[in-house]
């Protein structure tokens, strides 16, 4: 049976109380990957996967999930500023549907509006070169997405 694909809050009900989550920022050419600690308080960058074929990309993500003992995935959903879903969101949902057939770990969708822009501004503020920004932007966007999701889950648990 495919893994459930749900909004973050609903997906959280399918995850055990403890265990790492893998955060993903899907780009057209790369996938930024971040991981949380088991307590789900802090997101850390893992790597940027250069996209090749879906099966190869999915195999790498599943290997990372096994290595990190992950209990679920958080996938950034690029929603338009007006709340509608455009081609990028549809592409993300299609990836999630295909990926869900390969894992039983629930996939939580998290609104990632402006995540890449926010990370870009932060990196510019840190005087990171344009070439270096291009190398790390997706991984940092994955951290931003996952940390936002972790903070939301902590608020719901009453941790903050």
mmCIF file of the C-alpha atoms, coordinates in Angstrom:
data_MODEL
# 
_entry.id   MODEL 
# 
loop_
_atom_site.group_PDB 
_atom_site.id 
_atom_site.type_symbol 
_atom_site.label_atom_id 
_atom_site.label_alt_id 
_atom_site.label_comp_id 
_atom_site.label_asym_id 
_atom_site.label_entity_id 
_atom_site.label_seq_id 
_atom_site.pdbx_PDB_ins_code 
_atom_site.Cartn_x 
_atom_site.Cartn_y 
_atom_site.Cartn_z 
_atom_site.occupancy 
_atom_site.B_iso_or_equiv 
_atom_site.pdbx_formal_charge 
_atom_site.auth_seq_id 
_atom_site.auth_comp_id 
_atom_site.auth_asym_id 
_atom_site.auth_atom_id 
_atom_site.pdbx_PDB_model_num 
ATOM 1   C CA . UNK A 1 1   ? 0.000  0.000  0.000   1.00 0.00 ? 1   UNK A CA 1 
ATOM 2   C CA . UNK A 1 2   ? 1.417  3.421  -0.884  1.00 0.00 ? 2   UNK A CA 1 
ATOM 3   C CA . UNK A 1 3   ? 2.461  5.771  1.892   1.00 0.00 ? 3   UNK A CA 1 
ATOM 4   C CA . UNK A 1 4   ? -0.094 8.431  2.760   1.00 0.00 ? 4   UNK A CA 1 
ATOM 5   C CA . UNK A 1 5   ? 0.493  11.924 1.333   1.00 0.00 ? 5   UNK A CA 1 
ATOM 6   C CA . UNK A 1 6   ? -1.139 14.458 3.614   1.00 0.00 ? 6   UNK A CA 1 
ATOM 7   C CA . UNK A 1 7   ? -0.860 18.034 4.833   1.00 0.00 ? 7   UNK A CA 1 
ATOM 8   C CA . UNK A 1 8   ? 1.831  18.227 7.529   1.00 0.00 ? 8   UNK A CA 1 
ATOM 9   C CA . UNK A 1 9   ? -0.484 18.165 10.556  1.00 0.00 ? 9   UNK A CA 1 
ATOM 10  C CA . UNK A 1 10  ? -2.387 15.124 9.289   1.00 0.00 ? 10  UNK A CA 1 
ATOM 11  C CA . UNK A 1 11  ? 0.823  13.321 8.295   1.00 0.00 ? 11  UNK A CA 1 
ATOM 12  C CA . UNK A 1 12  ? 2.221  13.853 11.806  1.00 0.00 ? 12  UNK A CA 1 
ATOM 13  C CA . UNK A 1 13  ? -0.482 11.529 13.130  1.00 0.00 ? 13  UNK A CA 1 
ATOM 14  C CA . UNK A 1 14  ? 1.144  8.719  11.087  1.00 0.00 ? 14  UNK A CA 1 
ATOM 15  C CA . UNK A 1 15  ? 4.624  9.294  12.540  1.00 0.00 ? 15  UNK A CA 1 
ATOM 16  C CA . UNK A 1 16  ? 5.795  7.949  15.903  1.00 0.00 ? 16  UNK A CA 1 
ATOM 17  C CA . UNK A 1 17  ? 6.451  10.558 18.605  1.00 0.00 ? 17  UNK A CA 1 
ATOM 18  C CA . UNK A 1 18  ? 10.196 10.364 18.104  1.00 0.00 ? 18  UNK A CA 1 
ATOM 19  C CA . UNK A 1 19  ? 12.289 9.825  15.028  1.00 0.00 ? 19  UNK A CA 1 
ATOM 20  C CA . UNK A 1 20  ? 14.001 11.858 12.350  1.00 0.00 ? 20  UNK A CA 1 
ATOM 21  C CA . UNK A 1 21  ? 12.143 13.462 9.487   1.00 0.00 ? 21  UNK A CA 1 
ATOM 22  C CA . UNK A 1 22  ? 13.667 14.030 6.053   1.00 0.00 ? 22  UNK A CA 1 
ATOM 23  C CA . UNK A 1 23  ? 12.892 17.423 4.500   1.00 0.00 ? 23  UNK A CA 1 
ATOM 24  C CA . UNK A 1 24  ? 12.913 17.815 0.719   1.00 0.00 ? 24  UNK A CA 1 
ATOM 25  C CA . UNK A 1 25  ? 13.054 20.832 -1.562  1.00 0.00 ? 25  UNK A CA 1 
ATOM 26  C CA . UNK A 1 26  ? 12.283 19.597 -5.075  1.00 0.00 ? 26  UNK A CA 1 
ATOM 27  C CA . UNK A 1 27  ? 13.856 21.610 -7.828  1.00 0.00 ? 27  UNK A CA 1 
ATOM 28  C CA . UNK A 1 28  ? 13.792 20.851 -11.521 1.00 0.00 ? 28  UNK A CA 1 
ATOM 29  C CA . UNK A 1 29  ? 17.516 19.996 -11.557 1.00 0.00 ? 29  UNK A CA 1 
ATOM 30  C CA . UNK A 1 30  ? 18.249 19.173 -7.913  1.00 0.00 ? 30  UNK A CA 1 
ATOM 31  C CA . UNK A 1 31  ? 16.647 17.970 -4.690  1.00 0.00 ? 31  UNK A CA 1 
ATOM 32  C CA . UNK A 1 32  ? 17.739 19.654 -1.484  1.00 0.00 ? 32  UNK A CA 1 
ATOM 33  C CA . UNK A 1 33  ? 17.746 17.265 1.479   1.00 0.00 ? 33  UNK A CA 1 
ATOM 34  C CA . UNK A 1 34  ? 17.675 18.066 5.200   1.00 0.00 ? 34  UNK A CA 1 
ATOM 35  C CA . UNK A 1 35  ? 17.154 15.865 8.258   1.00 0.00 ? 35  UNK A CA 1 
ATOM 36  C CA . UNK A 1 36  ? 15.872 16.539 11.749  1.00 0.00 ? 36  UNK A CA 1 
ATOM 37  C CA . UNK A 1 37  ? 17.210 15.125 14.968  1.00 0.00 ? 37  UNK A CA 1 
ATOM 38  C CA . UNK A 1 38  ? 15.126 12.381 16.608  1.00 0.00 ? 38  UNK A CA 1 
ATOM 39  C CA . UNK A 1 39  ? 13.450 14.936 18.907  1.00 0.00 ? 39  UNK A CA 1 
ATOM 40  C CA . UNK A 1 40  ? 12.426 16.984 15.849  1.00 0.00 ? 40  UNK A CA 1 
ATOM 41  C CA . UNK A 1 41  ? 13.794 20.273 17.134  1.00 0.00 ? 41  UNK A CA 1 
ATOM 42  C CA . UNK A 1 42  ? 16.572 21.034 14.653  1.00 0.00 ? 42  UNK A CA 1 
ATOM 43  C CA . UNK A 1 43  ? 16.907 20.652 10.883  1.00 0.00 ? 43  UNK A CA 1 
ATOM 44  C CA . UNK A 1 44  ? 20.352 20.100 9.376   1.00 0.00 ? 44  UNK A CA 1 
ATOM 45  C CA . UNK A 1 45  ? 21.400 19.994 5.742   1.00 0.00 ? 45  UNK A CA 1 
ATOM 46  C CA . UNK A 1 46  ? 22.401 16.626 4.322   1.00 0.00 ? 46  UNK A CA 1 
ATOM 47  C CA . UNK A 1 47  ? 23.093 17.061 0.622   1.00 0.00 ? 47  UNK A CA 1 
ATOM 48  C CA . UNK A 1 48  ? 21.876 18.263 -2.736  1.00 0.00 ? 48  UNK A CA 1 
ATOM 49  C CA . UNK A 1 49  ? 20.979 15.472 -5.117  1.00 0.00 ? 49  UNK A CA 1 
ATOM 50  C CA . UNK A 1 50  ? 21.531 16.224 -8.794  1.00 0.00 ? 50  UNK A CA 1 
ATOM 51  C CA . UNK A 1 51  ? 18.369 14.881 -10.425 1.00 0.00 ? 51  UNK A CA 1 
ATOM 52  C CA . UNK A 1 52  ? 18.818 12.215 -13.056 1.00 0.00 ? 52  UNK A CA 1 
ATOM 53  C CA . UNK A 1 53  ? 15.986 9.689  -13.321 1.00 0.00 ? 53  UNK A CA 1 
ATOM 54  C CA . UNK A 1 54  ? 13.123 9.291  -10.858 1.00 0.00 ? 54  UNK A CA 1 
ATOM 55  C CA . UNK A 1 55  ? 14.146 5.761  -9.807  1.00 0.00 ? 55  UNK A CA 1 
ATOM 56  C CA . UNK A 1 56  ? 17.731 6.813  -9.088  1.00 0.00 ? 56  UNK A CA 1 
ATOM 57  C CA . UNK A 1 57  ? 16.608 9.939  -7.212  1.00 0.00 ? 57  UNK A CA 1 
ATOM 58  C CA . UNK A 1 58  ? 14.069 7.952  -5.172  1.00 0.00 ? 58  UNK A CA 1 
ATOM 59  C CA . UNK A 1 59  ? 16.650 5.237  -4.401  1.00 0.00 ? 59  UNK A CA 1 
ATOM 60  C CA . UNK A 1 60  ? 19.037 7.865  -3.001  1.00 0.00 ? 60  UNK A CA 1 
ATOM 61  C CA . UNK A 1 61  ? 16.276 9.421  -0.870  1.00 0.00 ? 61  UNK A CA 1 
ATOM 62  C CA . UNK A 1 62  ? 15.258 6.029  0.495   1.00 0.00 ? 62  UNK A CA 1 
ATOM 63  C CA . UNK A 1 63  ? 18.892 5.194  1.270   1.00 0.00 ? 63  UNK A CA 1 
ATOM 64  C CA . UNK A 1 64  ? 19.242 8.486  3.172   1.00 0.00 ? 64  UNK A CA 1 
ATOM 65  C CA . UNK A 1 65  ? 16.040 7.725  5.089   1.00 0.00 ? 65  UNK A CA 1 
ATOM 66  C CA . UNK A 1 66  ? 17.412 4.307  6.096   1.00 0.00 ? 66  UNK A CA 1 
ATOM 67  C CA . UNK A 1 67  ? 20.821 5.763  7.068   1.00 0.00 ? 67  UNK A CA 1 
ATOM 68  C CA . UNK A 1 68  ? 19.152 8.387  9.259   1.00 0.00 ? 68  UNK A CA 1 
ATOM 69  C CA . UNK A 1 69  ? 16.461 6.062  10.689  1.00 0.00 ? 69  UNK A CA 1 
ATOM 70  C CA . UNK A 1 70  ? 13.825 8.452  9.380   1.00 0.00 ? 70  UNK A CA 1 
ATOM 71  C CA . UNK A 1 71  ? 10.170 7.918  10.224  1.00 0.00 ? 71  UNK A CA 1 
ATOM 72  C CA . UNK A 1 72  ? 8.704  10.254 7.610   1.00 0.00 ? 72  UNK A CA 1 
ATOM 73  C CA . UNK A 1 73  ? 9.226  12.848 4.905   1.00 0.00 ? 73  UNK A CA 1 
ATOM 74  C CA . UNK A 1 74  ? 8.353  16.547 4.730   1.00 0.00 ? 74  UNK A CA 1 
ATOM 75  C CA . UNK A 1 75  ? 8.026  17.737 1.164   1.00 0.00 ? 75  UNK A CA 1 
ATOM 76  C CA . UNK A 1 76  ? 7.939  21.442 0.378   1.00 0.00 ? 76  UNK A CA 1 
ATOM 77  C CA . UNK A 1 77  ? 4.830  22.278 -1.663  1.00 0.00 ? 77  UNK A CA 1 
ATOM 78  C CA . UNK A 1 78  ? 5.380  25.414 -3.781  1.00 0.00 ? 78  UNK A CA 1 
ATOM 79  C CA . UNK A 1 79  ? 2.035  27.160 -3.461  1.00 0.00 ? 79  UNK A CA 1 
ATOM 80  C CA . UNK A 1 80  ? 1.492  30.458 -5.308  1.00 0.00 ? 80  UNK A CA 1 
ATOM 81  C CA . UNK A 1 81  ? 1.195  33.659 -3.285  1.00 0.00 ? 81  UNK A CA 1 
ATOM 82  C CA . UNK A 1 82  ? -2.571 33.742 -3.933  1.00 0.00 ? 82  UNK A CA 1 
ATOM 83  C CA . UNK A 1 83  ? -2.916 30.233 -2.474  1.00 0.00 ? 83  UNK A CA 1 
ATOM 84  C CA . UNK A 1 84  ? -3.419 28.504 -5.810  1.00 0.00 ? 84  UNK A CA 1 
ATOM 85  C CA . UNK A 1 85  ? -1.323 25.639 -7.094  1.00 0.00 ? 85  UNK A CA 1 
ATOM 86  C CA . UNK A 1 86  ? 0.571  26.049 -10.324 1.00 0.00 ? 86  UNK A CA 1 
ATOM 87  C CA . UNK A 1 87  ? 2.664  23.680 -12.432 1.00 0.00 ? 87  UNK A CA 1 
ATOM 88  C CA . UNK A 1 88  ? 5.457  23.376 -9.816  1.00 0.00 ? 88  UNK A CA 1 
ATOM 89  C CA . UNK A 1 89  ? 2.977  22.309 -7.119  1.00 0.00 ? 89  UNK A CA 1 
ATOM 90  C CA . UNK A 1 90  ? 1.401  19.812 -9.521  1.00 0.00 ? 90  UNK A CA 1 
ATOM 91  C CA . UNK A 1 91  ? 4.861  18.447 -10.332 1.00 0.00 ? 91  UNK A CA 1 
ATOM 92  C CA . UNK A 1 92  ? 5.615  18.128 -6.600  1.00 0.00 ? 92  UNK A CA 1 
ATOM 93  C CA . UNK A 1 93  ? 2.355  16.264 -6.006  1.00 0.00 ? 93  UNK A CA 1 
ATOM 94  C CA . UNK A 1 94  ? 3.152  13.920 -8.915  1.00 0.00 ? 94  UNK A CA 1 
ATOM 95  C CA . UNK A 1 95  ? 6.600  13.228 -7.426  1.00 0.00 ? 95  UNK A CA 1 
ATOM 96  C CA . UNK A 1 96  ? 4.969  12.524 -4.045  1.00 0.00 ? 96  UNK A CA 1 
ATOM 97  C CA . UNK A 1 97  ? 2.459  10.111 -5.618  1.00 0.00 ? 97  UNK A CA 1 
ATOM 98  C CA . UNK A 1 98  ? 5.213  8.181  -7.398  1.00 0.00 ? 98  UNK A CA 1 
ATOM 99  C CA . UNK A 1 99  ? 7.522  8.238  -4.369  1.00 0.00 ? 99  UNK A CA 1 
ATOM 100 C CA . UNK A 1 100 ? 4.749  7.057  -2.034  1.00 0.00 ? 100 UNK A CA 1 
ATOM 101 C CA . UNK A 1 101 ? 4.590  3.785  -3.994  1.00 0.00 ? 101 UNK A CA 1 
ATOM 102 C CA . UNK A 1 102 ? 8.179  3.038  -2.934  1.00 0.00 ? 102 UNK A CA 1 
ATOM 103 C CA . UNK A 1 103 ? 7.917  3.681  0.814   1.00 0.00 ? 103 UNK A CA 1 
ATOM 104 C CA . UNK A 1 104 ? 5.544  3.178  3.707   1.00 0.00 ? 104 UNK A CA 1 
ATOM 105 C CA . UNK A 1 105 ? 6.768  6.355  5.467   1.00 0.00 ? 105 UNK A CA 1 
ATOM 106 C CA . UNK A 1 106 ? 4.076  9.037  5.497   1.00 0.00 ? 106 UNK A CA 1 
ATOM 107 C CA . UNK A 1 107 ? 4.787  12.136 3.410   1.00 0.00 ? 107 UNK A CA 1 
ATOM 108 C CA . UNK A 1 108 ? 3.760  15.476 4.885   1.00 0.00 ? 108 UNK A CA 1 
ATOM 109 C CA . UNK A 1 109 ? 3.259  18.426 2.543   1.00 0.00 ? 109 UNK A CA 1 
ATOM 110 C CA . UNK A 1 110 ? 4.385  21.802 3.888   1.00 0.00 ? 110 UNK A CA 1 
ATOM 111 C CA . UNK A 1 111 ? 3.695  25.199 2.296   1.00 0.00 ? 111 UNK A CA 1 
ATOM 112 C CA . UNK A 1 112 ? 7.095  26.406 1.150   1.00 0.00 ? 112 UNK A CA 1 
ATOM 113 C CA . UNK A 1 113 ? 6.109  29.817 -0.195  1.00 0.00 ? 113 UNK A CA 1 
ATOM 114 C CA . UNK A 1 114 ? 9.139  32.096 -0.423  1.00 0.00 ? 114 UNK A CA 1 
ATOM 115 C CA . UNK A 1 115 ? 11.534 29.557 1.114   1.00 0.00 ? 115 UNK A CA 1 
ATOM 116 C CA . UNK A 1 116 ? 14.078 29.795 -1.703  1.00 0.00 ? 116 UNK A CA 1 
ATOM 117 C CA . UNK A 1 117 ? 13.783 33.605 -1.788  1.00 0.00 ? 117 UNK A CA 1 
ATOM 118 C CA . UNK A 1 118 ? 14.296 33.810 1.989   1.00 0.00 ? 118 UNK A CA 1 
ATOM 119 C CA . UNK A 1 119 ? 17.337 31.549 1.818   1.00 0.00 ? 119 UNK A CA 1 
ATOM 120 C CA . UNK A 1 120 ? 18.744 33.504 -1.129  1.00 0.00 ? 120 UNK A CA 1 
ATOM 121 C CA . UNK A 1 121 ? 18.453 36.759 0.849   1.00 0.00 ? 121 UNK A CA 1 
ATOM 122 C CA . UNK A 1 122 ? 20.123 35.156 3.857   1.00 0.00 ? 122 UNK A CA 1 
ATOM 123 C CA . UNK A 1 123 ? 23.020 33.826 1.772   1.00 0.00 ? 123 UNK A CA 1 
ATOM 124 C CA . UNK A 1 124 ? 23.473 37.200 0.063   1.00 0.00 ? 124 UNK A CA 1 
ATOM 125 C CA . UNK A 1 125 ? 23.498 38.819 3.507   1.00 0.00 ? 125 UNK A CA 1 
ATOM 126 C CA . UNK A 1 126 ? 26.289 36.418 4.467   1.00 0.00 ? 126 UNK A CA 1 
ATOM 127 C CA . UNK A 1 127 ? 28.207 37.562 1.350   1.00 0.00 ? 127 UNK A CA 1 
ATOM 128 C CA . UNK A 1 128 ? 28.134 34.089 -0.220  1.00 0.00 ? 128 UNK A CA 1 
ATOM 129 C CA . UNK A 1 129 ? 29.247 34.188 -3.855  1.00 0.00 ? 129 UNK A CA 1 
ATOM 130 C CA . UNK A 1 130 ? 26.698 33.617 -6.604  1.00 0.00 ? 130 UNK A CA 1 
ATOM 131 C CA . UNK A 1 131 ? 28.418 30.365 -7.638  1.00 0.00 ? 131 UNK A CA 1 
ATOM 132 C CA . UNK A 1 132 ? 28.428 29.042 -4.057  1.00 0.00 ? 132 UNK A CA 1 
ATOM 133 C CA . UNK A 1 133 ? 24.781 30.092 -3.573  1.00 0.00 ? 133 UNK A CA 1 
ATOM 134 C CA . UNK A 1 134 ? 23.830 28.039 -6.635  1.00 0.00 ? 134 UNK A CA 1 
ATOM 135 C CA . UNK A 1 135 ? 25.533 24.999 -5.089  1.00 0.00 ? 135 UNK A CA 1 
ATOM 136 C CA . UNK A 1 136 ? 23.839 25.207 -1.684  1.00 0.00 ? 136 UNK A CA 1 
ATOM 137 C CA . UNK A 1 137 ? 20.502 26.966 -2.262  1.00 0.00 ? 137 UNK A CA 1 
ATOM 138 C CA . UNK A 1 138 ? 18.364 23.797 -2.502  1.00 0.00 ? 138 UNK A CA 1 
ATOM 139 C CA . UNK A 1 139 ? 19.917 22.158 0.558   1.00 0.00 ? 139 UNK A CA 1 
ATOM 140 C CA . UNK A 1 140 ? 19.415 25.377 2.545   1.00 0.00 ? 140 UNK A CA 1 
ATOM 141 C CA . UNK A 1 141 ? 15.842 25.647 1.252   1.00 0.00 ? 141 UNK A CA 1 
ATOM 142 C CA . UNK A 1 142 ? 15.254 22.072 2.492   1.00 0.00 ? 142 UNK A CA 1 
ATOM 143 C CA . UNK A 1 143 ? 16.573 23.123 5.926   1.00 0.00 ? 143 UNK A CA 1 
ATOM 144 C CA . UNK A 1 144 ? 14.260 26.164 5.882   1.00 0.00 ? 144 UNK A CA 1 
ATOM 145 C CA . UNK A 1 145 ? 11.253 24.026 4.890   1.00 0.00 ? 145 UNK A CA 1 
ATOM 146 C CA . UNK A 1 146 ? 11.948 21.301 7.456   1.00 0.00 ? 146 UNK A CA 1 
ATOM 147 C CA . UNK A 1 147 ? 12.668 23.760 10.269  1.00 0.00 ? 147 UNK A CA 1 
ATOM 148 C CA . UNK A 1 148 ? 9.393  25.576 9.558   1.00 0.00 ? 148 UNK A CA 1 
ATOM 149 C CA . UNK A 1 149 ? 7.538  22.273 9.721   1.00 0.00 ? 149 UNK A CA 1 
ATOM 150 C CA . UNK A 1 150 ? 9.328  21.267 12.943  1.00 0.00 ? 150 UNK A CA 1 
ATOM 151 C CA . UNK A 1 151 ? 8.478  24.610 14.539  1.00 0.00 ? 151 UNK A CA 1 
ATOM 152 C CA . UNK A 1 152 ? 4.819  24.190 13.570  1.00 0.00 ? 152 UNK A CA 1 
ATOM 153 C CA . UNK A 1 153 ? 4.707  20.676 15.027  1.00 0.00 ? 153 UNK A CA 1 
ATOM 154 C CA . UNK A 1 154 ? 6.378  21.909 18.244  1.00 0.00 ? 154 UNK A CA 1 
ATOM 155 C CA . UNK A 1 155 ? 3.746  24.648 18.576  1.00 0.00 ? 155 UNK A CA 1 
ATOM 156 C CA . UNK A 1 156 ? 0.971  22.084 18.190  1.00 0.00 ? 156 UNK A CA 1 
ATOM 157 C CA . UNK A 1 157 ? 2.577  19.898 20.870  1.00 0.00 ? 157 UNK A CA 1 
ATOM 158 C CA . UNK A 1 158 ? 2.785  22.928 23.151  1.00 0.00 ? 158 UNK A CA 1 
ATOM 159 C CA . UNK A 1 159 ? 6.590  22.903 23.218  1.00 0.00 ? 159 UNK A CA 1 
ATOM 160 C CA . UNK A 1 160 ? 6.870  26.601 22.392  1.00 0.00 ? 160 UNK A CA 1 
# 
